[in-house]
Amino acid sequence: MANQTNVKKLWSANTGVANTFSWSGGFEVFKSTEVEVYLDGPQLTYTATTINESATPREYSVDIANKTVHIGGADLTTGDLVIKANTDVTSARATYQGGSSVASADLNQNQDQLLRKLSESKIADETSFSASATPPENPNHGDIWFDSVSGRTYIYYVDIDSGQWVEGSPAFDSQHVTITGDINLPDNSKVNLGTGTDLQIYHNGVNSLISDQGAGGINIQGSHINLLSPLGDKSLINAEDGAAVALYHNGTNRLETTASGVTISTDLVVDNLKAKKITLDMGGELTIASGIITATHSFHSVDTESDAGSDDLVTINGGTAGMLLTLRAADNARTVVVKDSTGNIRCGGDRTLDHSQDSITLLYLDDTNGWVETTFANNTA
């Protein structure tokens, strides 16, 4: 028992009347609402009244006596039309009250109702499988077609707008796989690489892991490698071929390699420092102004205000707790006197720097205690 008629929209081959199609011999229905019409995939809208010629999707009416449907809108020219039955089984065709007589015609209608629905369900559950160089004609939703030329599998999918063949397997050859969409793996499902699953990539529900289980190491190659924060708005590590490798804290460059060593932008805190050689960064010459200088580095030369023959150094600004500062005289012809306990400097008496080889090293304790002398070198008279 057939329950649908597939029609190519060539009207002369059907009823000869524009937009009117016959399912003669295709199936039987009890009422007009049991006839469904699909045009190039989507289902049209049944109406029992006057057809709205501009409706979207198109409307159609049913003539059960002549087994035809009429579709509204502009005359159709090409494409595919499917007319099918969907028998209503929400209630029996005939029902009986206690003590009433039973007519054979009523029993037959109830039997036909069930048989038709069973037939429709059977056909709806049947999926068409085919293999050919070209797509099959008049496909139904869910049909499967194997393209014998490309070696790819397609599924016919009907959505609200149209029906189309959708590729059901990725394109591949003997050595490559091309995937145009996402690959979704649940937690703890791994991407295994290598003969013995040497490299594993997965998410365990809490953390994302790249796990090297095999021999050798993990090599990351690139001329510019940038490790970013989750939102991609901050650098964590930035490495460039032939240039610097930089470490960041909250997006700020704190440590960077150079051709000669490492540059640290702010403080370096270590528990135990062992070094073969420590070179203090030489700052510029500082000139006393009203007894004050401001240190910006750990090593400065100091000159008198307005090149006076002698000048007192009373206060040093710019200190941080634990900072070491070495000062030396800028000129042999002028004398800098580091004053003891006059400002924020504490030493074993006033210290005179009257030669470029004279120096004093101070340690900054805090804002209350200021600078204290650690060493003083009076190398020339």
C-alpha positions in Angstrom: 0.0 0.0 0.0 1.6 3.3 -1.1 1.2 6.4 1.0 3.0 9.1 -1.1 3.3 10.3 -4.7 6.5 12.0 -5.9 5.8 14.5 -8.7 8.2 16.4 -10.9 6.6 19.7 -11.5 5.9 19.2 -15.2 2.2 20.0 -15.3 1.3 18.5 -18.7 2.5 15.1 -17.4 0.1 15.3 -14.4 -3.3 17.0 -14.6 -2.6 19.6 -17.3 -3.8 22.4 -15.0 -1.3 24.8 -13.6 -0.5 24.2 -9.9 -3.0 21.3 -9.7 -1.6 17.8 -9.1 -3.0 14.3 -8.8 -2.1 11.5 -6.5 -4.5 9.1 -8.3 -3.7 5.5 -7.4 -1.1 6.6 -4.9 -3.1 6.3 -1.6 -6.5 6.7 0.0 -7.5 9.2 2.7 -10.6 9.7 4.8 -10.4 13.5 5.0 -8.6 16.4 3.4 -6.5 17.2 6.4 -4.7 13.9 6.0 -3.1 15.0 2.8 0.3 16.6 3.2 2.2 18.5 0.5 5.9 19.2 0.4 7.5 21.6 -2.1 11.2 21.3 -2.6 11.5 20.0 0.9 9.4 22.1 3.3 5.8 21.3 4.1 3.1 23.6 2.7 0.0 24.9 4.6 -3.3 23.2 4.2 -6.4 25.4 4.0 -10.1 24.5 3.8 -11.0 28.0 2.7 -9.9 30.3 -0.1 -6.2 30.0 -0.8 -4.1 33.1 0.1 -2.0 33.4 -3.1 0.8 35.4 -1.4 1.2 33.2 1.7 4.6 31.9 2.7 4.9 29.0 2.8 2.4 28.4 0.0 -1.1 27.2 0.9 -2.9 24.3 -0.8 -6.4 22.8 -1.0 -7.5 19.2 -1.4 -10.1 17.6 -3.7 -10.6 14.1 -2.3 -13.1 13.1 -4.9 -10.7 13.8 -7.8 -7.5 13.0 -5.7 -5.9 16.3 -6.5 -4.3 19.2 -4.7 -4.1 22.8 -5.8 -1.2 25.0 -4.7 -1.5 28.7 -4.4 1.0 31.3 -5.6 2.8 31.9 -8.9 2.8 29.0 -11.4 5.4 26.4 -10.6 7.9 25.4 -13.3 10.6 23.1 -12.0 11.5 21.2 -8.8 10.1 18.4 -6.7 6.6 17.9 -5.2 5.7 15.2 -2.7 2.1 14.4 -1.9 1.7 12.0 1.0 -0.9 10.7 3.4 -0.8 11.1 7.2 -3.8 9.2 8.5 -5.4 10.7 11.7 -5.5 8.1 14.4 -6.3 10.4 17.3 -9.7 8.7 17.4 -11.4 5.6 15.7 -13.4 6.1 12.6 -16.4 4.5 14.2 -17.2 4.1 17.9 -20.0 2.1 19.6 -22.2 2.4 22.6 -23.2 -0.5 24.8 -26.1 -2.5 23.2 -25.7 -0.8 19.8 -25.5 -2.8 16.6 -22.1 -3.2 14.8 -22.0 -2.5 11.1 -19.5 -4.3 9.0 -18.7 -1.0 7.1 -17.7 0.6 10.4 -15.4 -2.2 11.2 -13.9 -2.1 7.8 -13.2 1.7 8.2 -11.6 1.2 11.5 -9.4 -1.6 10.0 -8.5 0.5 7.0 -7.6 3.4 9.4 -5.1 1.2 11.2 -3.7 -0.5 8.1 -3.1 2.8 6.4 -1.3 4.2 9.4 0.9 1.1 9.7 1.7 1.4 6.1 2.6 5.1 6.4 4.8 4.4 9.5 6.6 1.6 7.7 7.4 3.8 4.7 8.4 6.8 6.9 10.9 4.5 8.7 12.4 3.3 5.5 15.6 5.1 4.6 16.8 5.0 1.0 20.4 4.0 0.5 22.0 4.5 -2.9 25.4 4.6 -4.5 26.0 6.5 -7.8 28.0 9.2 -9.5 25.0 11.6 -9.3 22.5 12.4 -6.5 19.2 10.3 -6.7 16.1 12.0 -7.9 13.1 12.8 -5.6 15.0 12.2 -2.3 13.2 12.1 1.0 14.4 13.5 4.4 17.0 11.1 5.8 17.9 9.4 2.6 21.6 8.4 2.3 23.6 8.6 -0.9 27.2 7.5 -1.4 29.0 9.5 -4.1 31.0 6.8 -6.0 33.2 9.5 -7.6 34.4 11.4 -4.5 34.0 8.5 -2.0 31.9 10.8 0.3 28.6 10.1 2.0 25.6 12.5 2.0 22.4 12.7 3.9 19.3 14.4 2.5 18.2 17.0 5.0 15.0 19.0 4.9 14.8 22.2 6.9 12.3 25.1 7.0 13.6 26.6 3.8 14.6 23.8 1.5 16.0 20.3 1.2 19.6 19.6 0.3 22.3 16.9 0.4 24.5 17.4 3.4 27.9 15.7 3.7 27.8 13.1 6.4 31.5 12.3 6.5 34.7 14.4 6.2 36.5 14.6 2.9 39.5 12.3 3.0 42.2 10.6 1.0 44.7 8.0 2.0 46.8 10.4 4.1 44.7 13.4 5.0 41.4 14.3 6.6 39.8 17.7 6.1 37.1 18.8 8.6 35.2 22.1 8.0 33.4 22.2 11.4 34.2 21.6 15.1 35.4 18.4 16.7 33.6 18.0 20.1 35.0 15.6 22.6 33.6 15.1 26.2 35.8 15.4 29.3 38.5 12.8 29.5 38.2 11.8 25.9 41.7 12.2 24.5 43.3 13.1 21.2 46.1 10.5 21.1 49.1 11.1 18.8 51.9 8.7 18.2 52.1 4.9 17.8 51.8 4.3 21.5 49.7 7.3 22.3 52.9 9.2 23.1 51.2 12.6 23.2 47.7 13.2 24.7 45.5 16.3 24.6 42.3 16.4 26.6 40.3 18.1 29.3 39.6 16.2 32.5 36.7 18.3 33.7 38.9 20.6 35.8 42.1 21.3 33.8 43.2 21.1 30.2 46.2 18.9 29.7 48.9 18.3 27.1 50.5 15.1 28.4 53.8 13.7 26.9 53.9 9.9 27.7 56.6 8.9 25.3 60.3 9.2 24.8 61.9 12.6 24.0 60.5 16.0 24.8 57.9 18.4 23.6 59.3 20.9 21.1 57.3 24.0 20.1 58.7 25.6 17.0 57.9 29.1 15.8 59.6 32.4 14.9 57.3 34.3 17.4 55.7 32.3 20.2 53.2 34.2 22.5 51.5 32.5 25.4 48.4 34.5 26.3 45.8 34.9 29.1 42.4 33.1 28.7 40.8 36.1 27.1 43.8 36.7 24.8 44.3 40.3 26.1 47.5 39.8 28.1 50.8 38.2 27.3 52.2 35.7 29.8 55.4 34.7 27.8 56.6 36.2 24.6 59.5 34.8 22.7 60.9 35.9 19.3 63.5 34.1 17.2 66.8 36.0 17.4 65.4 38.5 19.9 64.1 38.7 23.5 62.2 36.3 25.6 60.0 38.2 28.0 58.1 37.1 31.2 55.0 39.1 32.2 53.1 39.7 35.4 49.5 40.7 34.9 50.3 41.9 31.4 53.4 43.9 32.5 56.9 43.0 31.2 59.0 42.1 34.3 61.9 40.1 33.0 63.4 40.1 29.5 66.5 38.5 28.0 69.1 40.6 26.1 72.1 39.9 24.0 74.3 40.3 27.1 72.1 39.0 29.9 68.7 39.7 31.5 66.9 42.9 32.2 64.6 43.1 35.2 62.2 46.1 35.1 61.7 46.4 38.9 62.7 44.6 42.0 64.4 41.2 42.2 63.7 39.3 45.4 65.8 36.2 46.2 66.4 34.1 49.3 70.0 33.4 48.6 72.0 35.2 46.0 75.2 33.7 44.7 77.0 35.5 41.8 80.5 35.4 40.3 80.2 39.2 39.6 77.8 41.9 40.4 78.0 45.1 38.4 76.1 48.2 39.7 74.1 50.1 37.1 75.8 53.5 36.8 73.4 56.4 37.0 74.0 59.9 35.9 75.9 62.6 37.8 73.8 64.1 40.6 74.1 67.8 41.5 73.4 68.9 45.0 70.4 71.3 45.3 69.9 72.9 48.7 71.7 69.9 50.3 69.6 67.3 48.5 70.0 64.8 45.8 67.6 62.1 44.5 69.1 58.7 43.7 67.6 56.8 40.7 70.3 54.1 40.5 72.6 52.2 42.9 75.8 54.1 41.8 76.1 57.9 41.2 78.8 60.5 41.1 77.9 63.7 43.0 78.9 67.3 42.3 78.5 70.5 44.2 75.7 73.0 43.6 76.8 75.6 40.9 80.3 74.0 40.9 81.0 75.5 44.3 84.4 74.5 45.8 82.6 72.6 48.6 79.0 71.7 49.3 77.2 69.7 52.0 75.1 66.6 51.2 72.4 66.5 53.8 69.5 64.4 52.4 69.2 61.7 49.8 65.8 61.0 48.3 64.7 58.0 46.3 65.6 55.3 48.8 63.6 52.0 49.3 64.1 49.6 52.2 67.2 47.5 51.6 68.6 49.6 48.8 72.4 50.0 48.6 73.8 53.2 47.2 77.4 54.0 46.4 78.4 57.7 45.8 81.7 59.1 44.6 83.0 62.6 44.0 82.4 63.9 40.5 85.4 66.2 40.3 88.9 66.3 42.0 88.7 70.1 42.2 85.4 70.2 44.3 84.6 68.7 47.7 81.3 67.0 48.7 80.8 66.6 52.4 78.3 63.9 53.4 76.8 65.2 56.6 76.2 62.8 59.5 72.7 63.0 61.2 71.9 66.4 59.8 69.3 65.0 57.3 68.5 61.4 56.7 72.1 60.2 56.5 73.7 58.3 59.4 77.5 57.7 59.3 80.4 57.7 61.8 81.0 61.4 61.4 81.0 63.7 58.3 82.6 62.0 55.3 84.5 64.1 52.8 84.6 63.2 49.1 87.3 65.4 47.5 88.6 63.0 44.8 87.0 60.9 42.2 88.4 57.8 43.8 86.7 58.6 47.2 83.4 56.7 47.8 80.8 56.0 50.4 78.3 53.1 50.4 75.0 53.5 52.2 72.1 51.2 53.1 68.6 52.6 53.3 66.7 51.1 56.3 63.3 52.8 56.1 61.7 56.2 56.0 62.3 56.7 59.8 66.0 55.7 60.0 67.0 56.7 56.5 70.5 55.9 55.1 73.3 54.3 57.2 76.9 54.0 56.2 78.3 50.5 55.4 81.7 51.5 53.9 83.7 54.6 53.3 86.9 54.8 51.2 89.2 57.8 51.3 91.6 56.7 48.7 93.5 59.9 48.1 94.4 62.9 50.3 
